[in-house]
Amino acid sequence: MRGDRIRFPDPLEDGCTVEGTFHEVAVDQPIEVPGPEGGTRLTDAAWVSREDKTTARVPYSSIRPA
């Protein structure tokens, strides 16, 4: 999956879905996401890059094929 084109919710774009490139799972670097009943929970994360080549750490479960 490394180098694959993907779509992901970009934290810099208020969570709007954008296209980018998958890099790797962020091992031992969980990310906080809203919990189903309020509060937050930790989930697996992944490193991705945007079209402008900047990187972001996003929830792995939110990544979709482009």
Buried (B, 14 or more C-beta within 10 A) or exposed (E): EEEEEBBBBBEEEEEEEBEBBBBEBBEEEBBEBEEEEEEEEEBEBBBBBBEEEEEBBBBBEBBEEE
